[in-house]
Amino acid sequence: MRLQREKVILNFWATWCPPCKAEMPHMQNFYEENNNKGMEVLAVNLTNIDKGEENIKTFVKEYGLTFPIPLDENGLIGPQYQAFTIPTSYIIDSNGMITKKIVGPMDEAMMKNLTNNIK
């Protein structure tokens, strides 16, 4: 039996980043429409360059974000994914392969377009 894996949008962001702020409502809407269709959103907060965990919690609450938000507290994950400019996002297929890297904010239409044809 093969375990079904989800497709993923892996996003790197910070609360002080204006393009990240603009992107988050789109990401939340996309997540709500697609999380039960084999699509996951992971928005990794670059905590080591952000303004603290309380600020992140306030941001998440204000924006009504319900997708997983791992914290890169030690600044190790962002550099591994070459997230030097934020937001940076990766589209990952169900085999765990990166199919696209996007530097800059995305909207719902762009997310849908980038994820429609991946397996």
C-alpha positions in Angstrom: 0.0 0.0 0.0 1.4 3.4 -1.0 1.0 6.3 1.4 -0.6 9.3 -0.3 1.6 12.4 0.3 0.4 15.9 -0.2 1.6 18.6 -2.5 3.0 21.6 -0.5 3.6 25.3 -0.8 6.6 25.9 1.5 6.7 29.6 2.3 9.4 31.7 4.1 8.3 35.0 5.7 8.5 37.5 8.6 5.9 39.8 10.2 7.8 43.0 9.3 7.9 42.2 5.6 5.2 44.2 3.6 5.0 41.8 0.7 4.6 38.9 3.2 1.7 40.8 4.8 0.1 41.3 1.4 0.5 37.6 0.6 -0.9 36.1 3.8 -4.6 36.6 3.1 -4.2 35.0 -0.3 -2.3 32.1 1.2 -5.1 31.6 3.9 -7.8 31.7 1.2 -5.9 29.2 -0.9 -5.3 26.9 2.1 -9.0 27.0 3.0 -10.0 26.0 -0.5 -7.4 23.3 -1.0 -6.2 21.8 2.2 -8.8 18.9 1.9 -7.7 18.3 -1.7 -4.2 17.0 -1.1 -2.6 20.4 -0.8 -0.7 21.7 2.3 0.7 25.1 3.1 3.6 25.5 5.4 4.7 29.1 6.2 8.0 29.0 8.0 8.6 32.2 10.0 12.2 33.3 10.0 12.0 33.8 13.7 15.7 34.6 14.2 15.2 37.8 12.1 11.7 38.6 13.3 10.4 40.5 16.3 9.8 37.7 18.7 7.3 34.9 19.2 4.6 37.1 20.8 4.6 39.4 17.8 4.3 36.3 15.5 1.4 35.0 17.6 -0.3 38.4 17.3 0.2 38.5 13.6 -1.2 35.0 13.1 -4.3 35.9 15.2 -4.8 39.2 13.4 -4.6 37.6 10.0 -6.7 34.5 11.0 -4.0 32.1 9.8 -4.9 28.5 10.3 -2.2 26.7 8.3 0.9 25.3 10.0 3.6 28.0 10.8 6.8 26.4 11.9 9.4 28.7 13.5 13.0 28.9 12.3 14.2 30.0 15.7 17.9 29.3 15.0 18.0 30.6 11.5 19.0 27.2 10.0 16.1 26.4 7.7 15.8 29.6 5.7 19.4 29.5 4.5 19.1 25.8 3.6 16.3 26.7 1.2 18.1 29.9 0.0 15.3 32.1 1.3 17.5 35.2 1.2 14.7 37.5 -0.1 11.3 37.2 1.5 8.7 36.0 0.8 10.2 33.0 -0.9 8.0 30.0 -1.7 8.6 26.6 -3.1 6.1 24.4 -4.8 6.8 20.7 -3.8 5.1 17.8 -5.5 3.7 14.7 -3.8 7.1 12.9 -4.3 8.9 15.6 -2.3 10.5 17.2 -5.4 10.7 21.0 -5.7 9.0 22.0 -8.9 9.2 25.8 -8.7 10.8 28.5 -6.6 9.0 31.8 -6.3 10.7 34.9 -4.9 8.2 37.6 -4.0 4.5 37.6 -3.1 1.9 35.3 -4.7 -1.9 35.7 -5.0 -4.5 32.9 -5.0 -4.6 32.8 -8.8 -0.8 32.3 -9.0 -0.9 29.6 -6.3 -3.6 27.8 -8.1 -1.8 28.0 -11.4 1.5 26.8 -9.9 -0.1 23.8 -8.2 -2.7 22.7 -10.7 -0.4 20.6 -12.9 1.9 19.0 -10.3 1.4 15.4 -9.2 
